[in-house]
């Protein structure tokens, strides 16, 4: 018999093939302290899937431990379709250990593993328009018949953990009725959850927009209410981020920038442009200097190609770009009567040697050569 791989118990609707695909839902999760020292409280937002693809129990417990001072009230706000059941149980136990100072607040939805987690709080307040969903655990596995029997046993044991979690919150609930509701995938309104003892109080109804992308995932369940699906399809309204102070201005090393201009101009043979480039760039930053050097080299190449190198300094000092310089040089060429176009290529000193051109056919020369050859042949015959 093959050893059974570790099982993951998921919050997925049974009979849906897409549940085996990793869910990429976004989530909104935060743990923060609010209020002054005398009225400090800790707020936790679990707005997203619980487990590997969202808010893990390890992350939740570590963040809560880092923030908790042992006395501040803790409010855990839920708007989640659930997720990994074991992570949900771990969060349930973490909230339970806080005792009477812990309140779970269901803002829109606490489904499956999220309902298990929320029921760990000493007090559960559910918004008037929110819902709580309970259902059987689900998983998938591979192996032989004995493997599947063991999987079924694990699911049965997991179901008992779910029942125990709900009964810890509602000890007076009829267990047979609870099992029936869990088996039927039951969506409880706020009043129904309070009537069963899974919530303590109905809070004010609020409009909570989406579990950040979980509306599509919620459709995997068999009995998800259409009104809830429509609500969760809307984009969330998140608090605007706190303004960030602009970074301090970078310190400019003017001497370094001047050295870059000097070295670059010397290497390019345009030392006469060093002073106008320093003046025009004002040595603001390296990007400005490099752009000016590139522009100056292009202007110099154009002027040399047009046989007007003496205008390079004037054009660079005026801050003209290559297109403007082409126009100026064209006007000068036309006015000078030289009658040739600008050769936008490398400067003359870098030009390759001219190619050897083939001579055009010269019929008279060819005819004379042939006549001379025929005369030579006749003389040779007579001598023989």
N, C-alpha and C positions, 0 to 999 in steps of 0.2 A: 504494500500500500504506500502510495506517495505521501510524504509528509505534507500536512495542510499548511499553506502559507498563512501568515498573519492576516486576519480579516479586518477590513475597514467597514464599519456600519455607516451607511450614508443616509442623508435626508433627501431621497429621490422618490419619485412616483414609480410604482412597480409597473412592469410591462412596457417601459419606454426605452427603446434601444439607445437613445442619445445620452442616457445617464452614465454610460461608460466613458464618455468623453470629458476631459478635464474642463471644468467651468472656468471661464475667464472673467467673471463679474468683478467690477470694481467695488471698493468698499470705503466707507467713511468710518474711521475708528479713531477715538481720541480719549485720553485720560488726563484730566487737568484739575487743578485746585482752584476754587473760586472763593471770593470773599476775603475779609481781613482776618487777622490772627484769631480774634475772638469769635468770629462767625464763619470760620473756614469750613468748606465742604468739598467733597471730591465728586466730580461728574465724569461718568464713563459713557461714551456713545458707542454702541454696538450696532452700527448701521451697515450691515453687509453679511456675507456668508460666513459661517463659523467653521473653522478647520483649516486644512492645508491651503485652500484657495481663497482664504480671506483672513479672518481674525482667529488666530490659534489660541488655545488655552494657555500655552506657555507664554506667549506674548502678553496675554491678558493678565495672568498672575504676576509676571515679573514687573509689568508697568504699575499694577496696583500696589504691589509691595514697595516699590520705590517711592510712591506718592503717599502711601498711608502712614499716618502718625499714630494710629491706634485709638483715636478719640473722635476724629471728624466724621460727620455723617457721610455716607456714600450713596449716590444715586446712580444706578445703572439703567440707561435708557436703551430700549431695544426697538429695532425695526429691521427684522432679519427673517429670511426664509428658513434659517437653520443651517444644517450642514453636517459635519462629522459628529456623531452622537457622543463618542467618548470625550471629545473636546467640550461638548455641551455639558456633560456630567462633571467634568473638571471645573468648569466655570460655575456650575450649580454649587459645588462644594466650596469653592473659593468665596462665593457670596454668603453661603450659610455660615462660614466661620466668622464673618463680621458681626453676626448677632443682630441685635435690635437696631443698630445704627445703619442698617442696609435696607434700601428701598429699590425695588425694580420698577421701572416705569415703561409700560408698553405704549409707545407713541403711535404705532400704526399696525405692526404685525410682529407676533412672536410665534413662529411656526416650528414644529418638530423639535430639533435640538435646541432651538432658541427658547421654546416654551419650557423645556427641561431646565435650561440655564436660569431663566427668569424666576422659576419657582423655587430656586435656592435662596432668594431674598426673604428677609423676615416679613416685609410688607410688599405687596404687589399692587400697583395702581395702574389700571388700564384705561386708556382714553375712551370716551364714549363712542367714538367711531372706529376704534381699533378692534383687532381680532386676535384670537389665540387658537392655534391649530395643533391637534394631537393625532398621531397615527403610529402604525407599526414600524419597527425597524426594517431596513432593507439592505441587501448586499448582493454581490455577485461573486462566483467562485468557479473553479475548474477542478476536475479530478474524477476519481471513480465513485462508485455508489457509496462506499464507506466514507469518503471525503464529504459527500453531500449530506450524509446523515449527521456528521459532525458539525457541518455548517448550520443545519437546522437546529441542532442542540444549542449552538452558540446564539442563534437568533432568539430562541426561546429564553435563554438566560438574559439576553440583552433586554427583551421585553419586560422581564421581571425588574430590571434596573430602572426602566422607564416608569413602571407602575409605582415602584418604591419612591422615586423622585416626586411624582405627583402626590402620593399619599403623605409624604413628609410635609407638603404644603397644605393639603386638605385631608387631615386624618379621619374626618367623619364621612368622607365620600363613600358611597356604595361601591365596593370593589367590582362587583359583577357589572354594574352600569359603566364604570370607568373602563373596564376591559372592552365592553361593547363599543364605546365611543372611540377608543384607540383603534380598534380593529376596523372601524368604519371610516377612518380619516375624517374626523369631525372638526368643523370650523365653528368656533364659539364666539358669539358676540360678547361685548363687555358685560352685559347683564347676565348672560349665561355662564360666563367664567366666574363671576362673583357668586352666582347661585350654587355652583358646584364647589366653591371654596378654593379654586385655583387662582383667584384674585381676591383682594380684600376691599377694593374701592374703585368706583368708576370716576375717572377724572374728567376734566373738561375736554371736549372734542377739539382736536387740532388738525390742521392740514399739514401732513407730512408728505413730501414729494419724493417718492422712490427710495428703494434700498440701493440706489446707485447701480442701475443696470440689472436688478434682479427680477424685473417684471417678466422678462422672457423666461427666466428659469422657473418662475412661479407657475407658469402654464403647464409644467410637467405633472403637477398634481391633478388628481382626478376630479376633485370637487372645489377647486379654487373659485371663490365668488367673483363674478364679472366686475362688480363695482370696485373690488379691491384691485383687480388686474388693471383696470383703467386708471386708478389712483397711482399705482406704482409705475405706470408707464410714463408719467410726467417727470421732467428733469428736477433734480433736487435744488432746494434753495439753501445754499451754504453761506456761512458767514464770510464776508469779504476778508481777505488776508490783511493782517496788520501792515501798515506802511513800513517800508524798509528805507532807512536813511541811505542817501546816495553815497557811494564810496568816495573817499577823499581823492582829490585830483592827484594824478601820478606826477612824481617829481621828474622834471625834464632836465637832462644833462646837456646844456647848450654847447659846451665844448666838444662833447662826443659827436653831436650832430654836425657841428662845423667841420670836424675832422672827416666825417663821412663824405661831406660835399667836396672837401679839398682832395681827398684821395681818389674819389670817383672821377672828378673832373681831370685830374692829372693823368690817370690811366686812360681816359678817353681822348686825351689831347685837346681838351677844351678848358684849359686853366684860366682863360680870360672870362669864363662864366662863373667863377667861384664867388666873386663879390656880389653880382646881381642875384645869384641863387640864395645866398645867405640873407640878403635884404628882402627878397620876395617871400621866402618861406617863414621869415621871422623865427626860425628854429623852433616851431611850435611843438612838433613831435616827429618821430622817425617816419611815420607813414607819409606825412606831408613832404618831408625831405626826399624820400624815395620817389614819390610821384613827380616832384619837380625835376629830379635828375633824369628820369625817363623822358619827360617832355622836352627837356633841354637837349638831350642826345638826339631825339627825333628831329627837332628844329635844326640842329647843326648839320645833320645828314642831308636834309632837304636843301639847305643853303649851299652846301658844298656841291651837291649834285647839280644845282642850277647855276653854278659858277658865280655865286654871289655870297661867298663866305663872310664878307665884311658886314653883312646884315644880321648875322647870328646874334651878336651882342644886343643889338637893338630889339630884335624880336623876343629874345628871352627876357630882357628887362621889362618889356611891355606885358609879359605873361601870356603871349599868344600860344595857342595850341597848334598842332600840326595842320589841321584843316585851314585855320586862318592864315598860317604861313604859306600854304600852297597858293591861296588866293593872292596874297601880296606878291609872291614870286612870279606868278603868272602875269600879273599886271606889269611888273618890271621887265619880264622877258618880251612881252608884246611891245612895250614902249621902246625897248632898246633896239628892236629890229633884228635881233639875233636869229629869230625864226626857228627855234627848236623847243621841244617840249621838255618839261622837267623829267629827269630820269630818277625816279624814286627808288634808288638802289643804294648799295654801299658807297662810301666816299671813294674818290678816284684812286687814292693810294692803295685801296684794297680791291680794286677791280681786277678780274682775271685777265690774262693776255688775250688779245683779239684772235678770233678764229680765222683760219686760212680759208679764203673764199675760192671756189672753183672758177676758172676762167670760162667766159661765154664762148661758144663756137664762132670761129672767124672764117667764113667760106672762102674768101680770096686767098688767105694764107694756106688753107688746106689744098686748094687747087694748085697753087704755085709749088707746094711741096711734092704733090703727086707728079707734076710735070718734070720737076728736077729729077725725081727717082726714075722716070721713064727714059729721060735723056741719058742718064748714067748707064742704064741697062743696055741701050743701043750702042753706045761707045764700047762697052766691054765685049759685045758680040762681034763687032768689026775687028777688033784687035786680035780676037781669037782666030 
